[in-house]
Amino acid sequence: MSWRSDLRPLSRWDVSKLSAYVLTFNEEGKIRDALASIAWADEIVVLDSHSTDGTIAICREFTEKVYQCDFEGFGKLRNRALEFVTHDWVLSLFFLGRWIGHGGWYPDYRQPQFFNRHRFRYREDLVHEGYQVDGRIGYFHGHVVQVPFRNLSQYLRKMSRYSTLMAEQMAQRGRRFHAHQLVTHPLFTFFKMYVVRQGFRDGIPGLILGLLYGYYSFIKYAKLWERTRPANGRG
């Protein structure tokens, strides 16, 4: 993922030195803007998972601290990135051609972007990783603008990857497949995003996003069925 931010450097009275880390994989279309937005940081660390496009060359225009790491899940990847930063305080960076203000996308507090690395650690989940923190959690007063997908094709590619990881994670945790999950979970996901979280206020993009998330829910449970069905193919 990559980010664009309108935040300014924090006061030196508050933070002596600040590290920023970015995870990358084939992000040449977005990574330059993301790194330019944090060029004010004292240190930029890039952890790449063997990109095959021009991502690495662009990253090295901004920092010499570009490292490679095999992908074994996002939780492990983020904790690995924290091993490369050298300052206590860390800034973490990660549709359809317009701002999405509803559907649960804004504001989004699921993943802290600024923390003291001595008091924070990610859970080593394959995807949608949680975290553990020693102390209170605060929030930015400014906006951090995320640009996770340039178009539908890119979203669908990432959805395929994430749904596979989610199915594997659920299987590892002993989650059982039930046929109703192929219907109830996608419908609930769409209803939550489009109605409860007012995705309808974003017009056609909000409708498309709600349907895509419902489809993502369907695909991950279909893949869970595929992974956990009996060897004879019945289930």
PAKE-60139 format. One record per atom (N, C-alpha, C): residue in one letter; x, y, z. Coordinates in steps of 0.1 Angstrom, whole numbers, plus 5000, padded with zeros to 4 digits. Each point is the difference from the previous one (the first is absolute). Layout:
% residues N
AXYZ;...
% end
This chain:
% residues 235
M500849885000;M499250125000;M500950125000;S499450124996;S500750125001;S499150115005;W500650115005;W499250105006;W500450144995;R499150095000;R500350144998;R499550085012;S500750095005;S499650065013;S500150154999;D499150075007;D500150145001;D500550045014;L500649905008;L500550035013;L501450074998;R500350085010;R501350075001;R500949945010;P501350025000;P500849945011;P499650045013;L500149915010;L499650025013;L501050105007;S499650075010;S500950095007;S501249925006;R501250064999;R501249945006;R499949995015;W499150085005;W499850005015;W499349875004;D499349944990;D499249885003;D500849874996;V500750004989;V500749894995;V501450044996;S501149935005;S501350044997;S500449954986;K499749884997;K500349944987;K498849914995;L499850004987;L498849934995;L500449914989;S499749875001;S500249914989;S498649974993;A500149984987;A498849974992;A500349874992;Y499149905001;Y500249884992;Y498949984990;V500349944989;V499049974989;V500249864995;L499049924999;L500049874994;L499750014985;T500749944992;T499850014985;T500049864993;F499250004990;F500149894990;F499350054987;N500850024990;N499650044987;N499050135001;E500650105006;E499250135002;E500650114992;E500649984989;E500750114993;E499050124996;G498849974998;G499050114997;G499750095011;K500249965013;K499650085011;K501150035010;I501149934999;I501050015011;I500750135000;R500250074989;R500750125000;R499250115008;D498750014998;D499250105007;D500049975015;A500049875003;A499949965014;A501350045007;L501249974994;L501250035006;L500350155001;A499550074990;A500250155000;A499250065011;S498949945004;S499250055011;S500749995013;I500949915002;I500749985012;I501550035000;A500450084990;A501450034998;A500650085012;W499150065008;W500450085011;W500449915012;A499749875000;A500449915011;A501549995001;D500549985012;D501449985002;D500649884994;E499149894998;E500449884994;E498949934993;I500249954988;I499049934992;I500649864998;V499249905004;V500349864998;V499049944991;V500549934989;V499149934991;V500249855001;L499049935002;L500149855001;L499249954988;D500749944990;D499449964988;D499949844999;S499049954994;S499949864999;S500349954985;H501250044996;H500549954987;H499150064988;S499950134999;S499250064989;S500749974987;T499249994990;T500649974986;T499850124991;D499550115005;D499950124992;D501050105004;G499750134998;G501050105003;G500050065014;T499349935009;T499850045014;T501350035007;I500949914999;I501350015008;I500850124995;A500150024987;A500850114995;A499450135005;I498750025000;I499450125005;I500250025015;C499949895008;C500350015014;C501450055003;R500949954992;R501450045003;R500350154996;E499150064994;E500150154998;E499850075013;F499349945009;F499650065013;F500849955012;T500549884999;T500749945012;T500949894996;E501149985007;E500949894998;E499549885008;K499150025009;K499549895008;K498849924994;V500449934990;V499049924992;V500449855002;Y499149925006;Y500349865004;Y499049914993;Q500449874999;Q499249904994;Q499649905011;C498749954998;C499549905010;C499049914993;D500149875001;D499049914995;D498750035007;F498949994993;F498750025006;F499549885007;E499850015013;E499449895008;E498850055008;G499450104995;G498950055008;G500350155003;F498950085001;F500250145003;F500550035014;G499549925010;G500550035013;G501549985002;K500549894995;K501449975000;K500850114992;L499550044989;L500650104992;L500250135007;R498950055006;R500150125007;R500950005012;N500049895008;N501049985011;N501450004995;R500249944988;R501350004994;R500550144997;A499150084995;A500350144996;A500450085013;L499449975011;L500350075012;L501449975005;E500649884996;E501349965003;E501150094993;F499650064989;F500950084992;F500050155004;V498950055007;V500050145003;V500950025012;T500550125001;T501050035011;T499550105010;H498950074998;H499550105009;H498849955008;D499750055011;D498949955009;D498750024994;W499750124994;W498750034995;W499949964985;V498949944996;V499949944987;V498750044993;L500150044988;L498850034992;L499849894989;S498949935000;S499749894991;S499150054988;L500449984988;L499250034988;L499549884993;F499049994995;F499649894992;F499850044985;F489750334929;F499249894995;F499150064989;L500449944992;L499050044990;L500150154997;G501150065002;G500250144995;G499350105009;R499649975012;R499450105008;R500149975015;W499750105008;W500149985015;W498849925004;I500349905009;I499049915006;I499950045014;G498850065004;G499950065013;G499149925009;H499549884995;H499049935008;H500349854999;G499149915004;G500249864998;G501049945010;G500450085010;G501049945009;G501450044996;W500250074989;W501350034995;W500650135006;Y499150095005;Y500450125006;Y499150045011;P500550035012;P501449985004;P500349855003;D501249964998;D500449865002;D501149995011;Y499749955011;Y500949995012;Y500549865002;R499849914990;R500349865003;R501549975002;Q500950084994;Q501449985000;Q500850125004;P500650015012;P500850115004;P501150044990;Q500250124997;Q501050044990;Q501250075007;F499950035013;F501050075007;F500249955014;F501249955004;F500149935013;F501550005004;N500249975013;N501349975005;N500349854999;R501049974992;R500349864997;R500349915012;H500450065011;H500349925012;H498749965008;R498850064996;R498849985006;R498949944991;F500549954988;F499049964990;F500649884993;R499149914996;R500449884992;R498849954993;Y500249964987;Y498949944992;Y499849865004;R498849955000;R499849865000;R500349944987;E500649885000;E500549944988;E499049934992;D498950074996;D498949944992;D500550014985;L499449914992;L500350004986;L499550134993;V498850045005;V499450124994;V499050065010;H499750134998;H499250085009;H500549985015;E501350035001;E500849985012;E499550095011;G499949945012;G499750085012;G501350055006;Y499950065012;Y501250055007;Y499850005015;Q501150015007;Q500050015014;Q500850135004;V499450085009;V500650125004;V500150025015;D501150055005;D500150035014;D499850145003;G498750045003;G499750145003;G498750044992;R499850135000;R498850054994;R500250024985;I498950004992;I500050034986;I499450134997;G500750084992;G499450134996;G499850004985;Y499650124995;Y499650014986;Y500650124994;F500350004987;F500450124993;F498950104999;H500450135001;H499050104998;H499950044985;G501049974993;G500050034985;G499649884993;H499950014986;H499649894992;H501249924994;V499949875000;V500949924992;V499249944989;V500350034988;V499249964988;V500649874994;Q499249905000;Q500549874994;Q499649994986;V500949954991;V499749974986;V500349854998;P499149915005;P500449864999;P499849944987;F499150054991;F499749944987;F499850114990;R500749984989;R499850104989;R498849974991;N499649874999;N498949974992;N499449865004;L499049964994;L499349875003;L500949884998;S500850014989;S500949884998;S501049985011;Q500550115005;Q501049995011;Q499349955012;Y498850055003;Y499249955012;Y499849854999;L499649964988;L499649854999;L501349925002;R501150044995;R501349935002;R500349995015;K499950115007;K500349995014;K498949935008;M498850004996;M498949935006;M500349854999;S500449964989;S500449854998;S501149965010;R501050085001;R501149975009;R499550005015;Y499350105004;Y499550015014;Y499049895003;S499149974991;S499149895003;S500649875002;T501149974992;T500849885002;T500650005014;L500650115004;L500750015013;L499049985011;M498850064998;M499049995011;M499549865001;A499849934989;A499549865000;A501049915007;E501350034997;E501149925006;E500050035015;Q499950125004;Q500050045014;Q498949945008;M498850004994;M498849945007;M500249855001;A500549944990;A500349855001;A501049975010;Q501150085001;Q501049975011;Q499450025014;R499050085001;R499450035013;R498849905003;G499849914991;G499049905003;G498650054997;R499850104992;R498750054997;R499349904990;R498849975003;R499249904992;R499250074990;F499849944989;F499250064989;F498649955002;H499050104998;H498649975000;H499450064987;A499149934994;A499550044987;A499450145000;H499350035012;H499350135000;H501050125000;Q501349985003;Q501050104999;Q500150064986;L499749924990;L500250054986;L498950104997;V498950005008;V498950094997;V499950115011;T500049965012;T499750095011;T501150115002;H501349954999;H501150095003;H500150114989;P499949964987;P500150104989;P498850105002;L498849955002;L498950095002;L500150105011;F500549945012;F500250095012;F501150104997;T501149964993;T501150094997;T499550124992;F499249974989;F499550104992;F499150095007;F499049955008;F499150085008;F500750095010;K501049945006;K500750095010;K500750114993;M500749984989;M500750114994;M499150104993;Y499049944992;Y499250094992;Y498950075007;V499449935010;V498950065007;V500450055014;V500549925009;V500350045013;V501150115001;R501149984992;R501150094999;R499850104989;Q498850014994;Q499650104991;Q500950014987;G500449894995;G500850004988;G499250054988;F498650005001;F499250064990;F500250144997;R500650075010;R500250154999;R501250024991;D500849904996;D501150024991;D499649974985;G498749984998;G499549984986;G500449864995;I500250004986;I500449884994;I501249935005;P501150085003;P501249945006;P499749935014;G499150065008;G499649935012;G499349874998;L499150004990;L499349884997;L500949894995;I501050044991;I500949904995;I500949955011;L500450095009;L500949955011;L499349915009;G498750025003;G499249915009;G499949874993;L499749994987;L499949884993;L501349925000;L501150074997;L501349945000;L500449945013;Y499750075011;Y500349945013;Y499149885003;G498750004996;G499249885001;G500549894992;Y500550034988;Y500649894992;Y501349955006;Y500850095006;Y501249955007;Y499649905011;S499050045008;S499549915010;S499649864995;F499350004989;F499649884993;F501249914996;I501050074994;I501149934995;I500949945011;K500250075011;K500849945011;K499449885006;Y498650005001;Y499449885006;Y499949894989;A499950034988;A500149904989;A501449935000;K501050085003;K501449955000;K500249925013;L499350045011;L500149925012;L499349864998;W498950004993;W499449874997;W500949924992;E500750064990;E500949934991;E501149945008;R500550075010;R501249955008;R499649905010;T498850005005;T499649915011;T499149894997;R499549994987;R499149894997;R500749875000;P499349895002;P500549875001;P500749964987;A501049915001;A500849964989;A499149944988;N498949955004;N499149944989;N499250104993;G500250135004;G499350104992;G498650045005;R499549925010;R498750035005;R500150095012;G499150105001;G500050085011;G498950105000;
% end
